[in-house]
């Protein structure tokens, strides 16, 4: 079994245009995320899946492996799936594929180890959550989660009124893990109304009865989604 990292990097982000190439302390966001993962020494391979020649040219400077994908893909999971298909027999059915969004440059080694620890034969999808902070309750850029007693996700939402406030609330972190066959099945599911309304692809999976197992971490990881996030670094 190999551990394969894929960083989907779409150029035309609506909330933060050109996000993967935004400079933070002199380095592009995509470079920060990639080099952070390399330093962990957990992955057998890491690929950047992108629809942009600009991104490809930038990451080629640091020796990253890139896979060009279609501009017509709707989300990061579809981009990961197309990249894995292009790799063909290099990826086996037992390999674990970890989809790390390019806006997650502050993920730590122990967080990746946590998501790997979730995998059993019954695990469809693994992801990470942390405890929701008061400052994030009304922020629609922060995705909230309710869990059941087995740490299975019950609902994801950008809006607090959709969740059960009598339970512990969690913040979702943009990392997913799955095996090859599951990734392909997820990518071919039809979009649901809930997903389209909130632009959260994981709602499609819950609506079609896939289990999303969540690893709870203590760290409050800063994701780069908005101009305010950049100011908070």
N, C-alpha and C positions, 0 to 999 in steps of 0.2 A: 504493500500500500504506500502510495506517495501522497505528499501534501502539495497541492498546486494552488498558488495564489494568482488571482486575476483582479486587476484594477480596471474597472470600466471607466473610461474618461471621455465623456461627451463634451464637445466644445461649447455648444449653444445652450448653456444653463440659463433658464429664464430669470431666476432670482439674482444670479451673479454671473453675467455673461463672461465667457472666456475663463471660467473659474479654474480649470486645471493649470492655467498658465499665469495666474495671479502670483506676483512676487511677494514672498514673506521673508524678511531679512535677507533679501538678495537672491532667493532661490524660488523656483516655480513650485506651486503647491503639489503638483504631481511628482516632482522630484523628491520633495520632502517625504511624501507618503511612501514612495518606492524605496528610498534609501533606508527609511525606518524599518521596513519589512525585511530588507536584505540583512540588516544588522542583527535581526533576531536569530538567524541561522536555524529556522524551523522548516523552511520551505524547500522542497526539491527543485521547484521551478517557480518563477514569478513572471507573469506576462501583463503588459498593459494593452487593453483592448480599446481601441479608439476609432472614431470616425473622422479624425482631423489630421491632415498632413502637418499642420502647425505643431500639434502635440507630438506627433511621431518624430518630427525633426528635433524637437526639444529633448525628448527622452533618449533619442539615439546618441546624443552628446555624452550621456552618462552610461552608455552601454546597456541600456534596458532592452529586453526583448519585447517587440511590439507586434500586434496583430491588427490589421486594418479591418474594420467592420462597417456594416451598412449604416448610412445616415438615417435610414427609415425605421430603425429599431426603437421601441417605445420605452424601454427601461434598461437598467443595469443588468438584470437577469438575462434578458434576451441578448444583450451584448456579450455577456460571459458565455452563454450557450453557443453563440456563433463562433467565438474564439475557440472554444473547446472542440467544436466540430471540425474546425480547420486544422487542429492539432492531430485529429484522427487517432491512430493507434498508439500515439505517445501517451494517451490518457486511458487508463484501464477502468473497468466498472467499479473496482474497489477503492480507487483513489478518492480522497476527499478534496473537493474544490472549495476554496474560501474566496468569496467575493468581498473585497475590501473597497468601499467607495473612496474615490480620490480625495474626498473632503474629510477624511479621517487620519490626519498625519500624526495624531498623538496616541494612537493605540500602542499598548505595551505588549511585550513578549508574553507575560502571564495572561493577558486577555485572549490571545490566540490559543494558548494552551488550554484556557478555560473552555473555549468553544469546541476544541478537539475532544475534550473530556466528555462532551455531551453525546458523542456518537456511539450508538448501539445499533443493532440490526433493525430496531423499531424506529429509529430516528429518521424522519423525513428531512427536516430542515433544522439547523441550529442557528441561533443568533444570540446577541448579548443585550442586557439591559442593566441600568443602574437605578439607584433610588432617585425619584423625581424631587428636585429642589423647588422650594417655594417660588423662586425667581422665574422658573420655567413654566409654571402652571398655565398661564394665559398666553404663552408664546406659541403660535401655530407652527413655527419652524422646528419646534421640539415635539417629536412624536411620542405620545403616551401609550402605556400598555397596562392592561389588567392580566394577571396570571391566575391559573388555578393552583391547587395544592401540589401538583406535580410539576410546577413551573412551565406548563404549557400556556401559550398565549391564547387569551380568550377574545381580545379585541385590541386593535390599534386605532388611534385617532389623534388628529391634531388638536382636537377640541375637548376640553375637560367635561363638558356636559354629556358627551357620549359614553363616559366611563362610569364605573361604580365607585363613587367616592368613599364608600364605607370600607373599601379594601385598600391595601397598600398600592400606591401608584408608582409606576416605573417609567423611566426614560429609555426609549429605544436607541440603540447604537447601530450605525449603518454597516454592519458586517453580517454576511450569511454564509453558511456552509452546507454543502449537500454533495451527494454522489452524482456521477455523470448521468445516470438514467433519470433521477429525480429532477435534475436541472433541465433536462430536455423536456420532460413532461410539464414542468412549471411554465416553461417558455411558450408552450403551445396551448395553454389554457386560454379561453376567451376572457376578455376584460369584463369586470362586473361593474354595476352602477356605483357601488361604494368605493371601489378603486378609482374610478374616473372622477368622482366628486372630490376626493381628498388627495388624489395623485399618490397613493400608497399601494404599491404592487402586492404587498403582503396580505392586503385585504382580499385579493383574488384567491390566494391560497387558502385562507381561512374559510371563505365562502364555498370552496370546493373540497373542504374537509381534509386538508393536509395538516399534519401536526407540526407546530413550530415550537421547538424546545428552547427555552431561554436560560442562559447562564447569567446569574446575577453577580455583578462586580461592584466593588465599593467606590471605584474612581468615577468622578464626574468628568467624562471626556468631552472636550470642546470640539464640536464639528464645525466646519467652515461652510455655512449656508448663506450668510447675509453680510452686508457691509458692517453691521454691528459686531458680528463674530470676528471679523478682521481687526476691529478696534480693540476687542477684548484679549487679543493674543499678547 
